[in-house]
Structure formats: C-alpha cells, structure tokens
Amino acid sequence: MALTFFMNKFKYLTISLALSLAVTAPLAEEMSETGQFVDGVAAVVNEGVVLKSELNRQQDLIIMRATQQDMQLPPADILRDQVLERLVIEEIQMQRADRIGIQISDQMLNTAIAQIAENAGFRFEDMPTILAQDGVEYGEYRRDMRKQMILEQLKRIDVVNRISVSPREIEQCVADLEDNAVVNSNFNLSHIFISVPSSATNEQFSEAEQVATGIYDQLVAGADFGELAVRNSDGDTALEGGSLGWRPGEQLPTLFFDVVGEMEAGDFSAPMRAVSGYHIVKVNEVQGVNQKSEVQQTRIRHILITPDQIIDEETAKQRLDDAVERIQGGEDFGEVAKLLSDDPGSANNGGEMGWTNPGEFVPEFEEIANNSELGALSEPFRSRFGWHVLEVLERRIYDNTADLKESNCVERVRNGKLNNETELWARRIRDEAFVETRI
C-alpha cells in the first residue's frame, strides 16, 4: 500500500444526494405457492439479477423527485425501461468490481458517512435517527453508499486512471487558462446527451443530430430543460433532470468550456457534437472565485507499524515504543524508519513524506501533525492504518496557485476526455454482457 493511502481523496456525496439514494419504496412482490410474498426478477444479468423490488424502489424514488419538482415524466413503460437499463448497467459494473476485488470496508464506509454527517452538522451516531425522520432505513442507506463508493473506485480504475495526460497538454492548458473568465468561475450545469453507437455511421450521427436539434427547438420555444432531459437524455443523470451539479470552470470538459464562457445563468447551448453523440448544456448558476491560493504546508517524517495476522495490536505498539526509545537514545530517525516502517511510500526515504497540504492525511494523523512542535517526536498514536510516531521537520506558508493551475489542468484535460471514455466503456461492457429482461 503506497503512502497515498493516507490521503483523503474521496469526494463525499452531499447529504441530500445521499439521503435520496436510500429512500425506501414498496417492494415489487409476487405470491409464492405457499401464499407468502417473494421478490421477482426483473432482469438476468450474466450470473446475477436485477430484482423487481429494486426496480420499483428506484422508479418510485424518481417519481417522488419529479412530483416535488413539478416535473413531467415520460410514460410509465418508458420510465420503467430507462430505470431498468440503469440498474442493468450498475449490476454489470458491480460484477466487474467484484471480479477485480474492489471492496469497501466498514471502516471506509463509516468514515464516508461520518464526513457526510459532519458536513450536515450532525454527529455520526445520530445518522440513523436523522435518516429515519426522512423515511430512510439506515441499513439500506449504508448499502447504497457502499455501492456508490465501489462504482466510483471502479470508474477510477477502468476509466480515469487510463486516460493519459501529456506534459504538452498541461502546458497548453495552463497557457489557455491565463486570465480566462471561465477559469475564475464555478458553474452549476445540466445537460442533455443524445448518444450514438460506437463506430457510428454518418447516417446515425445525422439521426442523433436531428433528435438533438428537435430538443433544442423545444427549449427555444420554452420547454422545461429538466423534463426534456428525463424524457430524452442518454446521460447518467438523465433521471435527475440532467443535473451535473457544481463544477469548477477549469475542470469543465473542453466541449463545455468553450461555450459556457459566453453564457449566463439560464442560458442553454445549441447541440454540440462529440465522439459519442450530441450534448446540450445549460448554465443554471455561476459563481466567481479567486484563483490565488496560499496554504500552510508541513514537512513530516513518520514510522508506521501495521498490525496484521502475525503482529497483533499489542506487539505492533511495543515495536513502535522500542523504535521511539532507540531514537531518543541517539539513533537516527531515518535509519530506524528504513528498518522498521511498514509504509513503503516513505520507508526508503527515512520516513520522509515531503511537503504536504492541509487535508491530505486522515484526520487522526493530521491532528497530531498540526499540534506537534517542530523537531519533537510525537507520542505513539493509532490511526486506521496502524501505529505511528511522527516528527514535524518544517512548516511554511506556500503560494500554491501555480500548482493548483497545473493540477486543475490535469483534471480538466482528463475531464475533457472523461465523458466520451465513460460512455464508450459503459457501452462496451453492456454489449459484452448477457442480459435477459423478464418484465
């Protein structure tokens, strides 16, 4: 496990989204020969199934959202097909995640839920009660959260991490973004996506363009964007009215970046052609941001002893205590770290972790680092990864504006490729799967 396992990189869901994922709904039940209700199968997907209960739950959730937002939905049979297709793709992805060994531990799940609770002003312990007040069953909520975290990791492995970004692309991006109004703004966006098959013919592109143009004409005539997205969009967020949420300007896909700068809140674009189809984007809101950024960075070295099946908690703690005694007795911290530390990302560097920004470590590690005096060994402490002792070597105020621009450009270039790559990936694994619908 590399040093980066300390980094808190997971982008937690907002409390409203997390709650909406877990709203309970009536089960789609069938009567067995014994007179008891049993669940039914909506679709067979490879070696798995999509249950009618889950189909019904998701469909009722979408109907509830549409009612709350006074949004018109497509006819019931079309909506049911759309929801089933989404669940089929999710099942295919979950099977893929299981085959390659992606798992979300209870500890990781608890950390995610605790962060959501903190962001919403609640305690972790209060979440079951808070959820129950909204009609949400806590066990179902945890299952939905775990699934979303697994799918996020799968997408990162299968899509995001395989998108290459060259130094030339980064340099060009940074040059293009200097003094750009889009970069200095955040955008709340929605979009409608009309897809074409992989290796689409000119005729298929023409058909998709006609559909997109027809939707655009309806928008010009005053039709509701969200309703048209629900009825027509092939995007992942179609059933949420096409909502993409808030996006930093510098991280927008290139296709969107080139048009939103000329748009104001409430504006929508003409259809834009991409490799996988046509997009129509709407700007819901715009917020200005300040690009200059300064952070307090910390340079730390540490030693990690990780309990496992051979080394129990007490033994791991004792090994760390012995290491501390050796360092306090005059041995070099770096040499002891090279010999004993279980962190392969820093052990060979004498435990040194380089300059780090706030929020890069798990909370229990960062709290000790923030409260330690320069040059002083901390007391041994436990994190979710094992037993640590650390030493803060230096602190500094660092202008990371240039670093942010470069890292944002990496994200922007990736995001510019991400939508098409994700669509192609989802389409490929769907085409390769065995699917038999039973409704």
Helices and strands as residue ranges (DSSP letters): G 3-6, H 15-21, E 29-31, E 37-39, E 41-45, E 48-51, H 52-68, H 76-99, H 106-119, G 124-126, H 127-133, H 138-158, G 160-162, H 167-177, E 185-195, H 202-220, H 225-232, G 238-240, E 243-248, G 249-251, H 254-260, E 272-274, E 277-288, E 294-305, H 313-328, H 333-340, G 347-349, E 352-356, H 363-371, E 381-383, E 386-399, H 401-432, E 435-437
